[in-house]
Every structure is written in C-alpha cells, then in structure tokens.
C-alpha cells in the first residue's frame, strides 16, 4: 500500500482561481497561506502553516491526511437555469519524499471541487477525498496528482496507470481519464516545484485538464 510511504505535500507560491458565471465573476488569489488568521481558508486534518508562507498539507508521518478548502465556497451551478460556470485556476506545489531511500512516494494530492465541505475521505490511495469504497457520497470533481500506483485496498480495486500520473476523477477515485506526467518532463515526486493549470469551459468537459511547468 502507498500509505506505508511517508511523503510531505507542500502547496507553495500562488493559488489563483477565476470563476466566470452568467451574471458575475469571482476571483481570488492566495500569495501565501495562514490557517489560523485567514477566514477564507479552512484547514483540517494535518494541514498546517507557519504564519504567512507555504501550506503543508500533510505531516511527516505515515498515513497523514490534510485538507485546505476555500470558504464559504463558490456556487458553480445556477439553480434557476441549471447552467454551470466556467473557471480556471493555477497553483504551485511540491511533493517531497521524506524517506530518501524509498523507490516510491505516496500518495499525491488533488485539486477538488466538492458539494460537501465537511466530508473527510480515507488516506492512502484515496487521497483524503474519497472513502474506502472509492466514493465521496456527494458530487465531487478532482484533478489528482498521483505518485503511487495503487492496486487494491481491502475490497476496492484501483485503476492507476502508474506512479506518476494526473487523473480526472468524477465522484470516484478511479479516474475517468489519466495521463502519464513523464512525457511532459515531470516526475511529480522529484520536481522542486510544479505549476498546474486547470480550466473548465461550460457546458463542455474539462479542456486541457493540466498543463505542467517543471
């Protein structure tokens, strides 16, 4: 299991989101993070900050899980028209393997849009987003940056293609689409930092799910 490997996940630099809705636009930028003082940042689990600076999503312990959500949240679906909003976001992250002698790193991180901000998923291959049955129990979209090829946990079987991929998850940890990050010149758990963009153009599916800047 990937949860036997200790990895420190750090969100560094800039987190930006721009939401284009039918009636108004919403945008925000995190140039640094402060879990204690920033009212728009909801940190839970093992996520932490040291004043204004990087956000540590996990602790240096096996099976660590952490979350950081924007609060009070953003409405992506217009209840009157059932139309969704387009959005784009970019963020920079670093996945640091603590056990330098290990040949693998676990498990990764995910950019998440979810309808239940209080749901806490399982650790390991479920990335803290989905339960041990592979589902979140509520509408969820995630772009995962996965650094471990999980095969099976309990009765659940994963569909990971390798230990260095990006996946698009819709209501399940088993991705609807996956792409190997290596051809883009990126090894997710070895790069000093990775900048990713996620773009969605309503009403079509995610366009260009991820672009890498090594």
QUIFENFEN-V706725 format. One record per pair of residues at least 4 apart in sequence whose ideal C-beta (glycine too) atoms are under 8 Angstrom apart, sorted by the first residue. I is the first residue (numbers start at 1). J is the second residue. D is the distance in Angstrom with one decimal. If there is no record, write none. Layout:
<<I	J	D> <I	J	D>>
This chain:
<<1	106	7.9> <1	124	5.8> <1	125	7.3> <1	150	7.3> <1	153	6.2> <2	104	7.2> <2	106	3.1> <2	107	4.5> <2	124	5.6> <2	125	5.5> <2	147	8.0> <2	148	3.4> <2	150	5.6> <3	62	6.4> <3	63	4.8> <3	106	6.2> <3	107	6.8> <3	123	5.7> <3	124	3.5> <3	125	7.5> <4	62	6.3> <4	106	7.3> <5	62	7.7> <5	97	7.7> <5	99	6.3> <5	102	5.6> <5	104	5.8> <5	105	6.0> <5	106	3.9> <5	107	7.8> <5	148	6.9> <6	60	6.2> <6	61	6.6> <6	62	5.3> <6	64	7.7> <6	98	4.6> <6	99	5.5> <7	58	6.9> <7	95	6.2> <7	96	6.9> <7	97	5.6> <7	98	6.3> <7	105	4.9> <7	106	5.8> <7	107	7.1> <7	147	7.1> <7	189	7.0> <8	56	6.7> <8	58	6.0> <8	59	7.7> <8	60	5.6> <8	95	7.8> <8	96	4.5> <8	98	5.6> <9	56	7.2> <9	57	4.1> <9	58	4.8> <9	66	7.4> <9	93	7.1> <9	94	7.8> <9	95	5.7> <9	96	7.7> <9	108	7.8> <9	109	5.0> <10	54	5.2> <10	55	7.0> <10	56	5.6> <10	57	7.0> <10	93	6.7> <10	94	4.7> <10	95	7.7> <10	96	6.4> <11	15	6.8> <11	33	7.0> <11	54	6.5> <11	55	4.2> <11	57	6.2> <11	68	7.0> <11	91	6.5> <11	92	7.4> <11	93	5.1> <11	109	7.8> <12	54	4.6> <12	55	7.8> <12	92	5.3> <12	93	6.5> <12	94	5.7> <12	193	6.1> <13	31	7.7> <13	54	8.0> <13	91	7.7> <13	92	3.8> <13	193	7.2> <13	195	7.7> <14	29	6.6> <14	30	7.0> <14	31	5.8> <14	90	7.2> <14	91	6.8> <14	92	6.1> <15	29	7.1> <15	30	4.1> <15	33	8.0> <15	89	7.5> <15	90	7.9> <15	91	4.4> <15	92	8.0> <16	27	7.5> <16	28	7.5> <16	29	5.0> <16	30	7.7> <16	89	6.1> <16	90	5.3> <16	91	7.1> <17	26	7.9> <17	27	6.5> <17	28	5.9> <17	70	7.5> <17	74	8.0> <17	87	6.4> <17	88	7.5> <17	89	4.2> <18	25	7.2> <18	26	7.7> <18	27	4.4> <18	87	6.5> <18	88	5.2> <18	89	7.2> <19	25	6.6> <19	26	4.2> <19	27	6.8> <19	74	5.9> <19	76	7.5> <19	85	5.4> <19	86	7.6> <19	87	4.6> <20	25	5.6> <20	85	6.2> <20	86	4.6> <20	87	6.8> <21	25	6.8> <21	26	7.0> <21	75	7.9> <21	78	7.2> <21	85	4.3> <22	78	6.1> <22	81	7.1> <22	83	6.1> <22	85	7.4> <26	74	6.0> <28	40	7.1> <28	70	7.0> <30	38	8.0> <30	41	7.3> <32	52	4.3> <32	53	5.5> <32	54	7.7> <33	38	7.0> <33	41	6.3> <33	49	4.8> <33	52	7.4> <33	53	6.8> <33	54	6.7> <33	55	3.9> <33	68	7.4> <34	38	4.7> <34	41	7.1> <34	49	5.4> <34	51	6.3> <34	52	5.4> <35	41	6.1> <35	43	3.7> <35	47	6.7> <35	48	6.2> <35	49	4.6> <35	55	7.4> <35	68	7.6> <36	49	7.3> <39	71	7.3> <40	70	6.0> <40	71	5.8> <41	68	6.2> <41	69	7.7> <41	70	7.1> <41	71	7.1> <42	67	7.7> <42	68	7.0> <42	69	4.5> <42	70	7.6> <42	71	4.5> <42	117	7.0> <43	47	4.3> <43	48	6.9> <43	49	7.3> <43	55	7.7> <43	66	7.3> <43	67	7.1> <43	68	5.2> <44	66	7.1> <44	67	4.7> <44	68	7.9> <44	69	7.8> <44	120	7.1> <45	64	7.7> <45	65	4.7> <45	66	4.1> <45	67	5.4> <45	120	7.0> <45	128	6.7> <46	56	7.8> <46	57	7.5> <46	58	5.2> <46	59	4.2> <46	61	7.5> <46	64	4.6> <46	65	6.3> <46	66	4.2> <47	55	6.5> <47	56	6.5> <47	57	5.1> <47	58	7.4> <47	66	3.3> <47	67	6.0> <47	68	5.1> <48	55	7.7> <48	56	5.0> <48	59	7.5> <48	66	7.5> <49	53	6.3> <49	54	7.2> <49	55	5.4> <49	56	7.0> <50	54	8.0> <55	68	5.7> <56	66	7.3> <57	66	4.2> <57	67	7.6> <57	68	6.6> <57	109	6.1> <58	64	3.9> <58	65	6.8> <58	66	5.0> <59	64	4.5> <59	66	7.5> <60	64	7.6> <60	98	5.4> <63	123	4.8> <63	124	6.8> <64	123	7.1> <65	120	7.6> <65	121	7.6> <65	122	7.8> <65	123	4.4> <65	128	3.9> <66	128	6.9> <67	120	7.4> <67	128	6.1> <69	73	7.7> <69	112	7.9> <69	117	5.4> <70	74	7.0> <71	117	7.3> <73	117	6.4> <75	85	7.9> <76	84	5.6> <76	85	5.1> <76	87	7.4> <76	113	6.8> <77	82	6.8> <77	83	7.4> <77	84	5.5> <77	85	7.7> <78	82	6.8> <78	83	4.9> <78	84	7.8> <78	85	7.7> <83	202	6.6> <83	203	7.0> <84	200	7.9> <84	202	4.4> <84	203	6.3> <85	202	6.1> <86	200	5.8> <86	201	5.1> <86	202	4.8> <87	199	7.4> <87	200	5.3> <88	197	6.8> <88	198	7.1> <88	199	4.5> <88	200	7.5> <89	111	7.0> <89	197	7.2> <89	198	5.2> <89	199	7.9> <90	195	6.3> <90	196	6.6> <90	197	4.5> <90	198	7.6> <91	111	7.1> <91	195	7.2> <91	196	6.2> <92	193	5.4> <92	194	6.9> <92	195	4.6> <92	196	7.8> <93	109	6.4> <93	145	7.3> <93	193	7.0> <93	194	5.9> <93	196	7.3> <94	191	7.2> <94	192	6.4> <94	193	4.8> <94	194	7.2> <95	105	6.4> <95	108	7.0> <95	109	7.0> <95	145	7.4> <95	147	5.9> <95	188	5.7> <95	189	4.7> <95	191	7.8> <95	194	8.0> <96	189	8.0> <97	102	6.5> <97	105	4.3> <97	189	5.4> <97	190	7.8> <104	147	7.6> <104	148	5.9> <104	163	5.8> <105	147	4.5> <105	148	6.7> <105	163	7.6> <105	188	7.9> <105	189	3.6> <106	124	7.2> <106	125	7.8> <106	147	6.3> <106	148	3.9> <107	123	7.6> <107	124	5.8> <107	125	5.6> <107	127	6.0> <107	146	7.0> <107	147	6.5> <107	148	4.9> <107	150	7.4> <108	127	6.1> <108	144	6.0> <108	145	5.0> <108	146	4.2> <108	147	4.5> <108	148	6.8> <108	188	7.0> <109	127	6.9> <109	144	7.6> <109	145	5.4> <110	127	5.0> <110	128	8.0> <110	129	5.4> <110	142	4.3> <110	143	6.4> <110	144	4.4> <110	145	6.9> <110	169	7.4> <111	142	6.7> <111	143	4.6> <111	196	7.4> <111	198	5.7> <112	129	5.6> <112	140	6.8> <112	141	7.2> <112	142	4.7> <113	140	7.2> <113	141	4.6> <113	142	7.6> <114	119	6.7> <114	129	7.5> <114	136	6.4> <114	138	6.5> <114	139	7.3> <114	140	4.4> <114	141	7.5> <114	142	7.9> <115	138	4.7> <115	139	4.7> <115	140	7.1> <116	136	7.2> <116	137	7.2> <116	138	4.1> <119	136	5.8> <119	137	6.6> <119	138	6.3> <120	128	7.1> <121	126	5.2> <121	127	6.9> <121	128	4.9> <121	129	4.6> <121	130	4.8> <121	131	5.7> <121	136	6.4> <122	126	4.1> <122	128	7.3> <122	130	6.9> <122	131	5.6> <122	132	4.8> <123	127	8.0> <123	128	6.0> <124	150	7.2> <124	153	6.2> <125	148	6.7> <125	150	3.4> <125	153	5.9> <125	158	5.7> <125	160	7.6> <125	173	6.9> <126	130	4.6> <126	131	6.8> <126	132	6.7> <126	134	7.1> <126	153	7.7> <126	173	5.5> <127	142	7.5> <127	144	6.1> <127	146	7.7> <127	173	6.9> <129	136	6.3> <129	140	6.8> <129	142	5.4> <129	144	8.0> <129	169	7.6> <129	173	7.0> <130	134	5.5> <130	135	5.8> <130	136	5.2> <130	140	7.6> <130	169	7.8> <130	172	6.9> <130	173	4.3> <131	135	6.1> <131	136	6.7> <131	137	6.7> <132	153	7.0> <132	154	6.1> <132	156	6.5> <133	156	6.3> <134	156	5.1> <134	158	7.9> <134	172	5.3> <134	173	4.7> <134	174	6.1> <135	171	6.3> <135	172	5.6> <135	173	7.8> <136	140	4.2> <136	171	6.7> <139	171	6.4> <140	169	7.4> <140	170	7.5> <140	171	5.5> <141	168	7.9> <141	169	7.0> <141	170	6.0> <142	168	7.8> <142	169	4.2> <143	166	6.7> <143	167	7.3> <143	168	6.0> <143	169	7.5> <143	196	7.7> <143	198	5.3> <143	206	7.8> <143	209	6.1> <143	210	6.4> <144	166	6.8> <144	167	4.6> <144	168	8.0> <144	169	5.8> <144	173	7.8> <144	175	6.8> <145	166	5.8> <145	181	7.8> <145	188	5.4> <145	194	7.5> <145	196	7.2> <146	160	6.2> <146	163	7.4> <146	164	7.7> <146	165	5.4> <146	166	7.4> <146	167	6.1> <146	188	7.7> <147	163	5.9> <147	164	6.5> <147	188	5.0> <147	189	4.4> <148	160	7.6> <148	163	5.2> <149	160	4.7> <149	161	7.6> <149	162	5.4> <149	163	4.4> <150	158	4.1> <150	160	5.3> <151	157	7.2> <151	158	6.1> <151	160	7.6> <152	156	6.7> <152	157	5.0> <152	158	6.8> <153	158	7.4> <158	173	7.0> <158	174	6.5> <159	174	4.6> <159	175	6.6> <159	178	7.8> <160	165	6.9> <160	167	7.9> <160	178	7.5> <161	165	5.3> <161	178	4.9> <161	180	6.6> <162	180	6.1> <164	180	6.6> <164	181	5.1> <164	182	5.8> <164	186	7.7> <164	187	5.8> <164	188	5.4> <164	189	7.4> <165	178	5.1> <165	179	6.3> <165	180	5.4> <165	181	6.0> <166	178	7.0> <166	179	5.4> <166	181	5.8> <166	209	6.8> <166	210	4.8> <167	175	3.1> <167	176	7.9> <167	177	6.8> <167	178	4.4> <167	179	7.8> <168	175	5.7> <168	176	5.3> <168	177	4.6> <168	178	7.6> <168	206	6.1> <168	209	5.3> <169	173	6.0> <169	174	7.4> <169	175	5.2> <169	176	7.0> <170	176	5.3> <177	209	7.1> <179	209	7.7> <179	210	7.5> <181	186	4.4> <181	187	7.1> <181	188	5.6> <181	212	6.8> <182	186	7.0> <182	187	6.7> <184	212	4.5> <184	214	7.8> <185	212	7.3> <185	214	5.3> <186	191	5.9> <186	194	6.1> <186	212	4.7> <186	214	5.5> <187	191	6.1> <188	194	6.6> <191	214	5.9> <194	212	6.2> <194	213	7.1> <194	214	7.0> <195	212	7.4> <195	213	4.1> <196	210	5.3> <196	211	7.0> <196	212	6.7> <197	208	7.5> <197	210	6.9> <197	211	4.7> <198	206	7.2> <198	209	6.5> <198	210	6.5> <199	206	7.1> <199	207	5.5> <199	208	5.9> <200	205	8.0> <200	206	5.2> <200	207	7.0> <201	207	5.1>>
